[in-house]
Amino acid sequence: MPINFNKTTFTDGQEPPIDDTFLNNLQDQIESNLKYLDEKQVSSPVKVQKGHQIVSKGSTIINEYQIVLPISYTVGNNSLELFWNGSKLIMTTDTADGHYKEVGVAGQISNKIKMHRTAADGNYTLLEDVVLEAVVTGVSETTTVSEGGA
């Protein structure tokens, strides 16, 4: 919602009329815009949760290596993003190979993932601590944590 200014052409060095009326109208337009933005935020809230943890040096990452996250997410709704030392991890799906799988029943709340490794990837041992950051976007309607398998 843009602020409207009346265009006035001034000639011969005339000053623009910045008077009480101009300032009051400008203030009204600013207040209207702020109210619009507040209402827009209330009508479409997006909540973001972040958490991180350290995966310790010496841990051996194998296929199906399970990690308990510091925050919960809803399984299967694409609300979870993971970052491994700042690099985004890709979720494994039925049609795409990736780095991790969500653990639990679709539509339920979980706080676990399993690392995905193929035979060609092999296992590896961490030579240093790794920061795993979890970002969850959206609102979970239930707080029950699913214990189901991937």
C-alpha positions as CSV (number, residue, x, y, z in Angstrom):
1,M,0.0,0.0,0.0
2,P,2.0,3.0,-1.2
3,I,2.0,6.4,0.3
4,N,0.5,8.9,-2.1
5,F,2.1,12.3,-2.7
6,N,0.4,14.9,-4.8
7,K,2.7,16.1,-7.6
8,T,2.9,19.8,-7.7
9,T,4.9,21.8,-10.2
10,F,6.8,24.7,-8.6
11,T,8.3,27.5,-10.7
12,D,10.4,30.6,-10.0
13,G,11.9,29.1,-6.8
14,Q,8.6,28.6,-4.9
15,E,8.8,26.3,-1.9
16,P,6.6,23.2,-1.6
17,P,3.7,23.8,0.8
18,I,4.7,21.7,3.8
19,D,2.1,22.7,6.3
20,D,0.0,21.1,9.0
21,T,-2.4,19.6,6.5
22,F,0.4,18.0,4.4
23,L,2.1,16.6,7.6
24,N,-1.2,15.3,9.0
25,N,-2.1,13.6,5.7
26,L,1.4,12.0,5.6
27,Q,1.0,10.8,9.2
28,D,-2.4,9.3,8.4
29,Q,-1.0,7.4,5.4
30,I,1.9,6.1,7.4
31,E,-0.4,4.9,10.2
32,S,-2.7,3.3,7.6
33,N,0.2,1.4,6.0
34,L,1.5,0.2,9.4
35,K,-2.0,-1.0,10.4
36,Y,-2.2,-2.9,7.0
37,L,1.1,-4.5,7.6
38,D,0.1,-5.5,11.2
39,E,-3.1,-7.0,10.0
40,K,-1.4,-8.9,7.2
41,Q,1.1,-10.4,9.7
42,V,-1.7,-11.5,12.0
43,S,-3.8,-13.1,9.2
44,S,-0.9,-15.2,7.9
45,P,1.5,-16.1,10.8
46,V,4.6,-18.1,10.0
47,K,6.5,-19.4,13.0
48,V,10.1,-20.4,12.8
49,Q,11.9,-22.5,15.3
50,K,15.6,-23.1,15.3
51,G,17.8,-25.4,17.3
52,H,21.3,-26.7,17.0
53,Q,23.4,-29.5,18.5
54,I,26.9,-30.8,18.2
55,V,27.5,-34.2,16.5
56,S,30.7,-35.2,18.3
57,K,34.1,-35.9,16.9
58,G,34.7,-39.6,16.7
59,S,31.0,-40.4,15.8
60,T,30.8,-42.9,13.0
61,I,28.1,-41.9,10.5
62,I,26.5,-45.0,9.0
63,N,23.3,-45.6,7.0
64,E,20.3,-45.2,9.3
65,Y,22.4,-43.4,12.0
66,Q,19.7,-41.8,14.1
67,I,20.0,-38.3,15.5
68,V,17.6,-36.7,18.1
69,L,17.0,-33.1,17.2
70,P,16.7,-30.3,19.8
71,I,13.3,-29.3,18.3
72,S,10.2,-31.1,16.9
73,Y,8.7,-31.0,13.4
74,T,5.7,-32.5,11.6
75,V,6.8,-35.5,9.5
76,G,6.1,-35.3,5.8
77,N,5.0,-31.6,5.5
78,N,8.4,-30.2,4.3
79,S,8.7,-28.0,7.4
80,L,12.2,-29.2,8.4
81,E,15.4,-27.9,7.0
82,L,18.8,-29.2,8.2
83,F,22.2,-27.7,7.9
84,W,25.5,-29.5,8.5
85,N,28.2,-27.0,9.4
86,G,26.2,-24.5,7.4
87,S,25.6,-26.6,4.3
88,K,22.0,-27.5,3.6
89,L,21.2,-31.2,3.8
90,I,18.7,-32.7,1.3
91,M,15.9,-35.0,2.5
92,T,15.9,-38.5,0.9
93,T,12.5,-39.3,-0.8
94,D,11.2,-42.3,-2.7
95,T,12.3,-40.6,-5.9
96,A,15.4,-38.6,-4.8
97,D,18.6,-39.6,-3.0
98,G,19.6,-37.3,-0.2
99,H,21.4,-36.9,3.1
100,Y,18.7,-37.8,5.7
101,K,15.2,-39.3,6.2
102,E,12.5,-38.1,8.6
103,V,11.6,-40.6,11.3
104,G,8.0,-41.1,12.2
105,V,4.5,-41.3,10.8
106,A,3.4,-38.7,8.2
107,G,1.4,-35.9,9.9
108,Q,2.7,-36.7,13.3
109,I,5.3,-34.8,15.4
110,S,8.9,-36.2,15.6
111,N,12.2,-35.0,16.8
112,K,14.3,-37.6,15.0
113,I,16.1,-38.1,11.7
114,K,18.2,-40.9,10.2
115,M,21.2,-40.1,8.2
116,H,21.1,-41.7,4.7
117,R,24.3,-43.3,3.4
118,T,24.5,-45.5,0.3
119,A,26.9,-48.5,0.0
120,A,28.9,-46.3,-2.4
121,D,29.1,-43.5,0.2
122,G,30.4,-45.9,2.9
123,N,30.7,-45.1,6.6
124,Y,32.8,-42.3,7.9
125,T,34.1,-41.1,11.3
126,L,33.9,-37.5,12.2
127,L,37.4,-36.0,12.6
128,E,35.9,-32.9,14.3
129,D,32.7,-31.8,16.0
130,V,29.9,-30.9,13.5
131,V,27.1,-28.3,14.2
132,L,23.8,-29.7,13.0
133,E,21.2,-26.9,12.8
134,A,17.5,-27.6,12.5
135,V,15.0,-25.0,11.2
136,V,11.3,-25.7,11.4
137,T,8.9,-23.4,9.6
138,G,5.1,-23.5,10.3
139,V,2.9,-24.3,13.3
140,S,2.5,-27.8,14.8
141,E,-1.0,-28.4,16.1
142,T,0.0,-31.3,18.4
143,T,2.9,-31.9,20.7
144,T,2.9,-35.7,20.7
145,V,6.2,-37.1,19.5
146,S,6.0,-40.0,17.1
147,E,8.1,-43.0,17.9
148,G,7.4,-44.8,14.6
149,G,10.0,-45.9,12.0
150,A,11.0,-44.1,8.8
